[in-house]
Amino acid sequence: MIITADAISKRFNREWIFRKFTTTFSSGTTYAITGPNGSGKSTLLNIISGQVPPSEGNISYTGNQGNIPVEDIYTHLAIASPSMDLIEEFTLEEHLDFHFRLKPPRPGLTTPEILRRMYLENAKKKQLGNFSSGMRQRVRLGLAFYSQCEILILDEPATNLDSQAYNWYRAELGKIPKECLVIIASNNASEYPENSVILDLQNFRR
């Protein structure tokens, strides 16, 4: 999988958030999107994932079978972000069953195994609306980690995680198949591998 960003820019009203961001994202590599608050990290991830169009420039996707239309790229990726909504009326078990009917899990993973790997077996009958912020973030990350996908996009992944959950996050990140394309937006260097390709949005302000 290759994602090509060709001079993409984004503005809100008259203010440019970033300008002429150009790079190629390739499978088997982890990229870290960095920059201060307000520099457009989350916005860039939304553009890359096809949720938001750029104000200028083009973004394209190429898989093993050729070009992928932007409206179909969601079938190839999984996303975790602190801003993502969960269905609060569902129990954790119900939410996992619902999610993995829409996006299949990685080979060999069942709902009981996913619960075990998330260390949330005892909470499977609990409604998500009663989860703490840290537990919700672990659910979001688990849904992304365990979905069958070629592209994994993580926005500020360690938000609200305690030390135990953070260690879980780093361990599960290390288990992602080597052929995946991973993009992580964070200013915390401990949230992405040391060998990540770092792209600082401060370099694309004008």
N, C-alpha and C positions, 0 to 999 in steps of 0.2 A: 504494500500500500504506500502510495506517495501522495502527499498533499502539497500543492504548490500555491504559495501566496505571492501574488505579483503586484507589488506596489499598492497594497490595500491600505486604505485610510478610513477613519471613522470620525464623524463629528456629530455633536448634539447641538441643535440650533446653530449658532455661528462659531461655536468653540470646537476646534479640532482636538480630539483626544490623542490620536497618534496619526502619523503621516508616512505613507510609502513603505509600509512594512513588507519586506521581501525576503522570503526564505523557502527552502524545500524541506519538508518533514518526511522522513523515510522510515519504513518498518525496521524494527530491530534496534531503534535508538530511542533514548529518553531525552526530552527537551524540557528545560526549565524556563518558564516565562517569568521574568522578574521586573521590578519597578516599584516606585512608591505608590501609596494609596492614591487612587484617582488617575493613575497612568494608563488604565484601560486593559488590565490583565483579564478580568472577567469578560469584558466586552470582546476582546480578541478571541477568547475561547468560544464565545457564542457565535462569532463569525466562522471560526474554524469548524464548529459542529453543525453549521448550516442553519442555526436558529435565527440569526440576524444577518442581513446583507451588509456589505461594506458600503460606505458612501462613495468611495472611488476604488479602482483596482479590481482585480479578479482573483478568485480562488477556485482551484480545480482539484479533482480527485481521480487517481488512477489506481485501479486494482489489477489483479491477475487477468481479468477478462476485458480490460480496457477502461475507458472513461466511465465515471460514475456520476450521474446527475446529482446536483446538490439536494434535490428533494428526496433522494434515496439514500443519502449518506448515513442517516440515522440508523439504518439497519446494520451498519458496519461498526458502530461505536457504542461505547458506554461512558456515562458521565456521572461524576459525583461532585456535588457542590453544597455548601451549607445552606444555600438559598432554595434548594430543591424541596418541593412539597412531598410529603408522604401522606398516605390515606389514613388519617388519624383514627377513623372508626374501625379499621381493620386491626386484627391481631397481627403480630409479627408473622406467624405461620401463614395466615391468609394473604398477607402482603407478598410474601415470598412466592406462594403458589400463583398469585395473580401476575406478578412481575415475570416469572419464568415461563408463563404461558405465552407472553408477548415476545420475550427475548430468551431463547433457550440458554440453560446453564452450560458451563464448560463441560466437556466430556467427563463422565464418571461421577458428576456431582448430583446428589439428590437433596431434597429439602432437609432431611435430618442431618446429612453430612454438612450442609451449609450452616445450619444452626450450630453444629458442633464447632466448626471452624471459626465462627463468629463469637464463640463463648457466650451464646445467648439462648442456650437450650431451655433454661429455667424461665425465660421470658416469652416463650413461643405463644402462650395463650393470652398474653398481656396486650391491650390495645396500644397502638403506637402513640396515641394522644397522651398516654400516661408515661411515656418514656422521657428520661432526662435528655438534655441537649447533646450530651456526649454519646448516649446510646443511639440517638437518632442519627448522629453523624456516622457511627459505626455501621448502622444499617445501610445508609447511603453508600458508604465505601464498599460494603459487602456486596450490594447489588451490582456495583460496577466491577469489582474484582472477579466475581464468579459468573458474569455473563459471557457468553461466547461472542467475542468481538475481535476485530483487528486493530481498533483504535481505542485507547483508554485515555480519557480526559479528566483530570483532577484539579479542582479549583480550591486552593487553600485547604488541603486535605486534613491537616491536623487540628483544624478549628474545633474547640470544645473537647478534645481528647485528653484524658488524664494520662499519666505516664504508662500505665499498663496497656491502655488502648493504643497509645502511640507506638509502643513496642510491637503490638499486634499489626498495626498499619505497616510498619517498616518490614516486618516479616512477610506479610502477604504481598506487599509490593515486589519483594524479591522473588516471589513465586510466579509472577506474571510470565507467560510464555515469551521466550526470547525474540520471537518473530513479531511481537506486537509493537505498534507505534504508541509511545506513551508521552503525553504532554501534561506537565504539571505547572500550575501558576502559583507561585509562592515567593515571598521574600525571605523565608526561613530555609537556609541551606540544608538543614537536617531533614527536610521533607522530601528531598530528591537525591538520587544517587550521586556520588562524587564524580562519576564519569559522564554526567548529563551535559548536553550542549546547552549553554546558557544564552538566552536571548533577552537583553535588557531593553524594555520599551522606552527608557529614557533616551535611547539612541534614535528614536523615531518620533520625536516630538514636533519636529518641523520639517 
